Amino acid sequence: MKNFTCIVCPNGCNLCIDESSLEVTGNTCKRGIDFAKNELTHPMRTIATTVRTSFKECPVISVRVTSDIPKEKIFDCMKEINKTVVSKKVKCGDVIIKNILGLGVDVIATTSRLMEVK
Ligand code: SF4
């Protein structure tokens, strides 16, 4: 048996999964079942963070990945994001890093603040 706290919604249900039968208990809804099975076999996470820019008036902007990535790739992705400096004006939804680490996921801006700087 393995225990997880479900992070799909703020309820944070305490899940328990049987590693052989994959039977899940402790969930309040079906999403908890899917989360526990994924967490056991291939845990995924999202990234929401900031990236540096070359604009003095707005030295960082917020970004996120377009979909979940394998949990074990988070640190490698953060290294790529931390190496990046945005040097042109971008708006919310613009791609900052295309297909990061070949994962089929983009890093996109979640703000249009750079459009307001001079
Ligand atoms: S099992 Fe359902 S209700 Fe419980 S934390 Fe997960 S998503 Fe939320």
Backbone and ligand atoms as CSV (ligand in chain L), in Angstrom:
chain,resi,resn,atom,element,x,y,z
A,1,MET,N,N,0.840,-1.194,0.000
A,1,MET,CA,C,0.000,0.000,0.000
A,1,MET,C,C,0.875,1.244,0.000
A,2,LYS,N,N,0.453,2.243,-0.781
A,2,LYS,CA,C,1.141,3.537,-0.770
A,2,LYS,C,C,0.117,4.614,-0.471
A,3,ASN,N,N,0.582,5.648,0.209
A,3,ASN,CA,C,-0.298,6.755,0.557
A,3,ASN,C,C,0.151,8.021,-0.161
A,4,PHE,N,N,-0.833,8.756,-0.650
A,4,PHE,CA,C,-0.573,10.045,-1.275
A,4,PHE,C,C,-1.602,11.044,-0.771
A,5,THR,N,N,-1.213,12.297,-0.767
A,5,THR,CA,C,-2.197,13.365,-0.608
A,5,THR,C,C,-2.574,13.829,-1.996
A,6,CYS,N,N,-3.841,13.779,-2.305
A,6,CYS,CA,C,-4.295,14.203,-3.631
A,6,CYS,C,C,-4.102,15.718,-3.760
A,7,ILE,N,N,-3.452,16.143,-4.838
A,7,ILE,CA,C,-3.195,17.577,-5.050
A,7,ILE,C,C,-4.028,18.139,-6.208
A,8,VAL,N,N,-5.039,17.374,-6.620
A,8,VAL,CA,C,-5.855,17.823,-7.754
A,8,VAL,C,C,-6.760,18.993,-7.363
A,9,CYS,N,N,-7.243,18.996,-6.132
A,9,CYS,CA,C,-8.070,20.125,-5.681
A,9,CYS,C,C,-7.724,20.414,-4.224
A,10,PRO,N,N,-8.198,21.544,-3.707
A,10,PRO,CA,C,-7.794,21.941,-2.340
A,10,PRO,C,C,-8.268,21.010,-1.228
A,11,ASN,N,N,-9.148,20.070,-1.500
A,11,ASN,CA,C,-9.605,19.151,-0.449
A,11,ASN,C,C,-8.461,18.329,0.118
A,12,GLY,N,N,-7.488,17.994,-0.718
A,12,GLY,CA,C,-6.316,17.253,-0.242
A,12,GLY,C,C,-6.658,15.914,0.384
A,13,CYS,N,N,-7.475,15.125,-0.261
A,13,CYS,CA,C,-7.861,13.814,0.281
A,13,CYS,C,C,-6.623,12.926,0.486
A,14,ASN,N,N,-6.664,12.136,1.554
A,14,ASN,CA,C,-5.589,11.179,1.807
A,14,ASN,C,C,-5.907,9.888,1.069
A,15,LEU,N,N,-5.126,9.617,0.039
A,15,LEU,CA,C,-5.382,8.465,-0.816
A,15,LEU,C,C,-4.501,7.301,-0.413
A,16,CYS,N,N,-5.036,6.120,-0.586
A,16,CYS,CA,C,-4.274,4.901,-0.339
A,16,CYS,C,C,-4.465,4.008,-1.563
A,17,ILE,N,N,-3.365,3.520,-2.125
A,17,ILE,CA,C,-3.476,2.687,-3.322
A,17,ILE,C,C,-2.774,1.356,-3.099
A,18,ASP,N,N,-3.456,0.295,-3.467
A,18,ASP,CA,C,-2.873,-1.044,-3.418
A,18,ASP,C,C,-1.995,-1.199,-4.662
A,19,GLU,N,N,-0.711,-1.437,-4.463
A,19,GLU,CA,C,0.220,-1.431,-5.590
A,19,GLU,C,C,0.010,-2.587,-6.566
A,20,SER,N,N,-0.633,-3.651,-6.127
A,20,SER,CA,C,-0.849,-4.749,-7.075
A,20,SER,C,C,-2.204,-4.655,-7.772
A,21,SER,N,N,-3.257,-4.359,-7.027
A,21,SER,CA,C,-4.590,-4.291,-7.655
A,21,SER,C,C,-4.909,-2.898,-8.178
A,22,LEU,N,N,-4.140,-1.903,-7.764
A,22,LEU,CA,C,-4.371,-0.486,-8.091
A,22,LEU,C,C,-5.725,0.013,-7.575
A,23,GLU,N,N,-6.242,-0.666,-6.556
A,23,GLU,CA,C,-7.484,-0.186,-5.932
A,23,GLU,C,C,-7.171,1.033,-5.065
A,24,VAL,N,N,-7.965,2.076,-5.229
A,24,VAL,CA,C,-7.731,3.334,-4.519
A,24,VAL,C,C,-8.830,3.551,-3.495
A,25,THR,N,N,-8.454,3.957,-2.302
A,25,THR,CA,C,-9.428,4.337,-1.278
A,25,THR,C,C,-9.048,5.711,-0.737
A,26,GLY,N,N,-10.006,6.350,-0.082
A,26,GLY,CA,C,-9.762,7.660,0.520
A,26,GLY,C,C,-10.132,8.814,-0.387
A,27,ASN,N,N,-10.442,8.506,-1.637
A,27,ASN,CA,C,-10.802,9.565,-2.585
A,27,ASN,C,C,-12.259,9.976,-2.406
A,28,THR,N,N,-12.510,11.266,-2.628
A,28,THR,CA,C,-13.883,11.760,-2.597
A,28,THR,C,C,-14.488,11.767,-3.991
A,29,CYS,N,N,-13.632,11.820,-5.017
A,29,CYS,CA,C,-14.156,11.810,-6.388
A,29,CYS,C,C,-13.230,10.981,-7.272
A,30,LYS,N,N,-13.667,10.773,-8.520
A,30,LYS,CA,C,-12.920,9.908,-9.435
A,30,LYS,C,C,-11.536,10.462,-9.781
A,31,ARG,N,N,-11.406,11.787,-9.748
A,31,ARG,CA,C,-10.108,12.374,-10.090
A,31,ARG,C,C,-9.013,11.872,-9.151
A,32,GLY,N,N,-9.387,11.568,-7.928
A,32,GLY,CA,C,-8.422,11.045,-6.976
A,32,GLY,C,C,-7.908,9.673,-7.377
A,33,ILE,N,N,-8.774,8.873,-7.980
A,33,ILE,CA,C,-8.368,7.541,-8.460
A,33,ILE,C,C,-7.316,7.703,-9.555
A,34,ASP,N,N,-7.615,8.562,-10.526
A,34,ASP,CA,C,-6.669,8.792,-11.629
A,34,ASP,C,C,-5.347,9.348,-11.094
A,35,PHE,N,N,-5.448,10.287,-10.142
A,35,PHE,CA,C,-4.233,10.889,-9.596
A,35,PHE,C,C,-3.375,9.827,-8.915
A,36,ALA,N,N,-3.969,8.990,-8.090
A,36,ALA,CA,C,-3.202,7.983,-7.347
A,36,ALA,C,C,-2.527,6.995,-8.307
A,37,LYS,N,N,-3.268,6.571,-9.338
A,37,LYS,CA,C,-2.678,5.627,-10.309
A,37,LYS,C,C,-1.524,6.282,-11.058
A,38,ASN,N,N,-1.712,7.521,-11.494
A,38,ASN,CA,C,-0.629,8.232,-12.188
A,38,ASN,C,C,0.565,8.465,-11.268
A,39,GLU,N,N,0.265,8.809,-10.023
A,39,GLU,CA,C,1.339,9.097,-9.070
A,39,GLU,C,C,2.190,7.846,-8.835
A,40,LEU,N,N,1.548,6.696,-8.869
A,40,LEU,CA,C,2.273,5.443,-8.662
A,40,LEU,C,C,3.099,5.066,-9.894
A,41,THR,N,N,2.565,5.313,-11.085
A,41,THR,CA,C,3.216,4.810,-12.295
A,41,THR,C,C,4.048,5.872,-13.016
A,42,HIS,N,N,3.525,7.057,-13.208
A,42,HIS,CA,C,4.293,8.128,-13.870
A,42,HIS,C,C,3.806,9.488,-13.362
A,43,PRO,N,N,4.321,9.904,-12.208
A,43,PRO,CA,C,3.856,11.168,-11.612
A,43,PRO,C,C,4.148,12.367,-12.504
A,44,MET,N,N,3.182,13.238,-12.619
A,44,MET,CA,C,3.280,14.434,-13.457
A,44,MET,C,C,3.065,15.674,-12.588
A,45,ARG,N,N,3.680,16.767,-13.027
A,45,ARG,CA,C,3.536,18.031,-12.309
A,45,ARG,C,C,3.473,19.182,-13.297
A,46,THR,N,N,2.948,20.303,-12.821
A,46,THR,CA,C,2.992,21.514,-13.626
A,46,THR,C,C,4.097,22.419,-13.083
A,47,ILE,N,N,4.486,23.405,-13.861
A,47,ILE,CA,C,5.438,24.418,-13.391
A,47,ILE,C,C,4.816,25.782,-13.653
A,48,ALA,N,N,4.752,26.607,-12.633
A,48,ALA,CA,C,4.388,28.019,-12.767
A,48,ALA,C,C,5.485,28.785,-12.052
A,49,THR,N,N,6.203,29.621,-12.779
A,49,THR,CA,C,7.356,30.279,-12.184
A,49,THR,C,C,7.578,31.615,-12.887
A,50,THR,N,N,8.780,32.151,-12.795
A,50,THR,CA,C,9.105,33.400,-13.481
A,50,THR,C,C,10.346,33.187,-14.327
A,51,VAL,N,N,10.506,34.061,-15.324
A,51,VAL,CA,C,11.687,34.038,-16.165
A,51,VAL,C,C,12.225,35.472,-16.250
A,52,ARG,N,N,13.543,35.591,-16.357
A,52,ARG,CA,C,14.158,36.919,-16.410
A,52,ARG,C,C,13.899,37.578,-17.763
A,53,THR,N,N,13.937,38.897,-17.745
A,53,THR,CA,C,13.847,39.652,-19.000
A,53,THR,C,C,15.026,40.630,-19.045
A,54,SER,N,N,15.221,41.247,-20.194
A,54,SER,CA,C,16.283,42.249,-20.336
A,54,SER,C,C,15.726,43.660,-20.135
A,55,PHE,N,N,14.483,43.759,-19.716
A,55,PHE,CA,C,13.843,45.064,-19.529
A,55,PHE,C,C,13.957,45.496,-18.063
A,56,LYS,N,N,14.630,46.635,-17.838
A,56,LYS,CA,C,14.841,47.121,-16.468
A,56,LYS,C,C,13.523,47.337,-15.730
A,57,GLU,N,N,12.531,47.866,-16.454
A,57,GLU,CA,C,11.250,48.202,-15.818
A,57,GLU,C,C,10.448,46.959,-15.434
A,58,CYS,N,N,10.837,45.825,-15.984
A,58,CYS,CA,C,10.094,44.588,-15.718
A,58,CYS,C,C,11.081,43.422,-15.795
A,59,PRO,N,N,11.883,43.251,-14.754
A,59,PRO,CA,C,12.998,42.295,-14.821
A,59,PRO,C,C,12.604,40.817,-14.880
A,60,VAL,N,N,11.390,40.510,-14.460
A,60,VAL,CA,C,10.910,39.122,-14.562
A,60,VAL,C,C,9.455,39.125,-15.001
A,61,ILE,N,N,9.063,38.056,-15.675
A,61,ILE,CA,C,7.636,37.864,-15.994
A,61,ILE,C,C,7.240,36.446,-15.581
A,62,SER,N,N,5.963,36.280,-15.350
A,62,SER,CA,C,5.468,34.959,-14.950
A,62,SER,C,C,5.259,34.080,-16.182
A,63,VAL,N,N,5.539,32.797,-16.002
A,63,VAL,CA,C,5.394,31.816,-17.074
A,63,VAL,C,C,4.825,30.520,-16.482
A,64,ARG,N,N,4.360,29.657,-17.382
A,64,ARG,CA,C,3.941,28.321,-16.957
A,64,ARG,C,C,4.131,27.365,-18.127
A,65,VAL,N,N,4.092,26.088,-17.832
A,65,VAL,CA,C,4.138,25.090,-18.901
A,65,VAL,C,C,2.714,24.863,-19.410
A,66,THR,N,N,2.609,24.468,-20.693
A,66,THR,CA,C,1.283,24.329,-21.302
A,66,THR,C,C,0.567,23.050,-20.874
A,67,SER,N,N,1.307,22.082,-20.359
A,67,SER,CA,C,0.655,20.920,-19.748
A,67,SER,C,C,1.638,20.269,-18.783
A,68,ASP,N,N,1.150,19.288,-18.057
A,68,ASP,CA,C,1.987,18.663,-17.031
A,68,ASP,C,C,3.208,17.984,-17.655
A,69,ILE,N,N,4.271,17.930,-16.872
A,69,ILE,CA,C,5.512,17.268,-17.304
A,69,ILE,C,C,5.851,16.175,-16.297
A,70,PRO,N,N,6.685,15.205,-16.690
A,70,PRO,CA,C,7.084,14.178,-15.718
A,70,PRO,C,C,7.774,14.824,-14.507
A,71,LYS,N,N,7.382,14.372,-13.342
A,71,LYS,CA,C,7.906,14.955,-12.099
A,71,LYS,C,C,9.434,14.968,-12.072
A,72,GLU,N,N,10.051,13.914,-12.600
A,72,GLU,CA,C,11.513,13.829,-12.526
A,72,GLU,C,C,12.210,14.812,-13.468
A,73,LYS,N,N,11.451,15.504,-14.312
A,73,LYS,CA,C,12.034,16.490,-15.238
A,73,LYS,C,C,11.922,17.927,-14.720
A,74,ILE,N,N,11.333,18.097,-13.561
A,74,ILE,CA,C,11.105,19.457,-13.058
A,74,ILE,C,C,12.424,20.225,-12.909
A,75,PHE,N,N,13.420,19.622,-12.292
A,75,PHE,CA,C,14.673,20.365,-12.049
A,75,PHE,C,C,15.378,20.686,-13.357
A,76,ASP,N,N,15.358,19.768,-14.306
A,76,ASP,CA,C,15.974,20.044,-15.609
A,76,ASP,C,C,15.229,21.170,-16.327
A,77,CYS,N,N,13.921,21.151,-16.251
A,77,CYS,CA,C,13.138,22.228,-16.873
A,77,CYS,C,C,13.427,23.563,-16.195
A,78,MET,N,N,13.527,23.554,-14.877
A,78,MET,CA,C,13.813,24.807,-14.163
A,78,MET,C,C,15.192,25.343,-14.536
A,79,LYS,N,N,16.146,24.450,-14.774
A,79,LYS,CA,C,17.470,24.912,-15.223
A,79,LYS,C,C,17.357,25.640,-16.554
A,80,GLU,N,N,16.574,25.066,-17.487
A,80,GLU,CA,C,16.376,25.715,-18.797
A,80,GLU,C,C,15.676,27.056,-18.636
A,81,ILE,N,N,14.662,27.085,-17.817
A,81,ILE,CA,C,13.909,28.330,-17.602
A,81,ILE,C,C,14.825,29.376,-16.972
A,82,ASN,N,N,15.642,28.970,-16.021
A,82,ASN,CA,C,16.521,29.927,-15.334
A,82,ASN,C,C,17.638,30.442,-16.237
A,83,LYS,N,N,17.959,29.709,-17.300
A,83,LYS,CA,C,18.972,30.170,-18.257
A,83,LYS,C,C,18.401,31.185,-19.243
A,84,THR,N,N,17.093,31.240,-19.328
A,84,THR,CA,C,16.419,32.031,-20.369
A,84,THR,C,C,16.278,33.486,-19.950
A,85,VAL,N,N,16.528,34.379,-20.906
A,85,VAL,CA,C,16.272,35.806,-20.706
A,85,VAL,C,C,15.399,36.279,-21.871
A,86,VAL,N,N,14.246,36.805,-21.564
A,86,VAL,CA,C,13.332,37.302,-22.597
A,86,VAL,C,C,13.801,38.685,-23.023
A,87,SER,N,N,14.104,38.849,-24.302
A,87,SER,CA,C,14.662,40.126,-24.760
A,87,SER,C,C,13.724,40.871,-25.715
A,88,LYS,N,N,12.548,40.324,-25.961
A,88,LYS,CA,C,11.574,41.053,-26.779
A,88,LYS,C,C,10.237,41.081,-26.041
A,89,LYS,N,N,9.419,42.034,-26.443
A,89,LYS,CA,C,8.132,42.175,-25.771
A,89,LYS,C,C,7.226,40.995,-26.123
A,90,VAL,N,N,6.668,40.394,-25.113
A,90,VAL,CA,C,5.754,39.267,-25.322
A,90,VAL,C,C,4.472,39.539,-24.554
A,91,LYS,N,N,3.415,38.908,-25.024
A,91,LYS,CA,C,2.137,39.056,-24.322
A,91,LYS,C,C,1.709,37.704,-23.750
A,92,CYS,N,N,0.694,37.731,-22.926
A,92,CYS,CA,C,0.189,36.524,-22.295
A,92,CYS,C,C,-0.126,35.463,-23.351
A,93,GLY,N,N,0.405,34.282,-23.171
A,93,GLY,CA,C,0.163,33.177,-24.102
A,93,GLY,C,C,1.278,32.983,-25.111
A,94,ASP,N,N,2.160,33.972,-25.246
A,94,ASP,CA,C,3.277,33.819,-26.189
A,94,ASP,C,C,4.259,32.760,-25.687
A,95,VAL,N,N,4.818,32.019,-26.635
A,95,VAL,CA,C,5.758,30.956,-26.270
A,95,VAL,C,C,7.115,31.563,-25.919
A,96,ILE,N,N,7.624,31.204,-24.760
A,96,ILE,CA,C,8.943,31.667,-24.305
A,96,ILE,C,C,9.985,30.580,-24.612
A,97,ILE,N,N,9.662,29.326,-24.335
A,97,ILE,CA,C,10.544,28.198,-24.689
A,97,ILE,C,C,9.671,27.155,-25.399
A,98,LYS,N,N,9.997,26.904,-26.653
A,98,LYS,CA,C,9.234,25.925,-27.440
A,98,LYS,C,C,9.726,24.519,-27.105
A,99,ASN,N,N,8.815,23.602,-26.853
A,99,ASN,CA,C,9.125,22.183,-26.681
A,99,ASN,C,C,10.311,21.967,-25.715
A,100,ILE,N,N,10.138,22.448,-24.508
A,100,ILE,CA,C,11.234,22.387,-23.540
A,100,ILE,C,C,11.706,20.949,-23.331
A,101,LEU,N,N,12.999,20.749,-23.442
A,101,LEU,CA,C,13.653,19.442,-23.270
A,101,LEU,C,C,13.033,18.356,-24.158
A,102,GLY,N,N,12.393,18.757,-25.242
A,102,GLY,CA,C,11.775,17.782,-26.134
A,102,GLY,C,C,10.586,17.061,-25.521
A,103,LEU,N,N,9.978,17.663,-24.516
A,103,LEU,CA,C,8.876,17.008,-23.807
A,103,LEU,C,C,7.527,17.217,-24.487
A,104,GLY,N,N,7.523,18.008,-25.573
A,104,GLY,CA,C,6.252,18.279,-26.238
A,104,GLY,C,C,5.416,19.309,-25.503
A,105,VAL,N,N,6.048,20.090,-24.672
A,105,VAL,CA,C,5.373,21.087,-23.838
A,105,VAL,C,C,6.103,22.414,-24.022
A,106,ASP,N,N,5.332,23.496,-24.148
A,106,ASP,CA,C,5.943,24.819,-24.262
A,106,ASP,C,C,5.895,25.530,-22.915
A,107,VAL,N,N,6.809,26.484,-22.744
A,107,VAL,CA,C,6.735,27.419,-21.622
A,107,VAL,C,C,6.168,28.713,-22.192
A,108,ILE,N,N,5.070,29.183,-21.625
A,108,ILE,CA,C,4.411,30.378,-22.165
A,108,ILE,C,C,4.325,31.476,-21.109
A,109,ALA,N,N,4.256,32.710,-21.590
A,109,ALA,CA,C,4.069,33.852,-20.689
A,109,ALA,C,C,2.648,33.821,-20.137
A,110,THR,N,N,2.509,34.225,-18.880
A,110,THR,CA,C,1.165,34.309,-18.293
A,110,THR,C,C,0.828,35.754,-17.947
A,111,THR,N,N,1.541,36.673,-18.548
A,111,THR,CA,C,1.288,38.088,-18.334
A,111,THR,C,C,1.625,38.851,-19.604
A,112,SER,N,N,1.024,40.022,-19.752
A,112,SER,CA,C,1.344,40.917,-20.871
A,112,SER,C,C,2.072,42.161,-20.376
A,113,ARG,N,N,2.643,42.084,-19.197
A,113,ARG,CA,C,3.272,43.277,-18.599
A,113,ARG,C,C,4.343,43.880,-19.482
A,114,LEU,N,N,5.072,43.060,-20.227
A,114,LEU,CA,C,6.151,43.603,-21.071
A,114,LEU,C,C,5.609,44.515,-22.166
A,115,MET,N,N,4.356,44.333,-22.536
A,115,MET,CA,C,3.777,45.175,-23.584
A,115,MET,C,C,3.621,46.619,-23.102
A,116,GLU,N,N,3.683,46.811,-21.783
A,116,GLU,CA,C,3.490,48.155,-21.230
A,116,GLU,C,C,4.786,48.897,-20.983
A,117,VAL,N,N,5.931,48.198,-21.057
A,117,VAL,CA,C,7.214,48.878,-20.789
A,117,VAL,C,C,7.667,49.629,-22.038
A,118,LYS,N,N,8.494,50.667,-21.796
A,118,LYS,CA,C,8.966,51.488,-22.931
A,118,LYS,C,C,10.252,50.953,-23.491
L,1,SF4,S1,S,-9.990,12.954,-4.526
L,1,SF4,FE1,FE,-11.260,14.468,-5.565
L,1,SF4,S2,S,-12.068,15.731,-3.883
L,1,SF4,FE2,FE,-10.306,14.598,-3.057
L,1,SF4,S3,S,-8.557,16.017,-3.328
L,1,SF4,FE3,FE,-8.615,14.649,-5.108
L,1,SF4,S4,S,-9.789,15.808,-6.625
L,1,SF4,FE4,FE,-10.193,16.738,-4.650
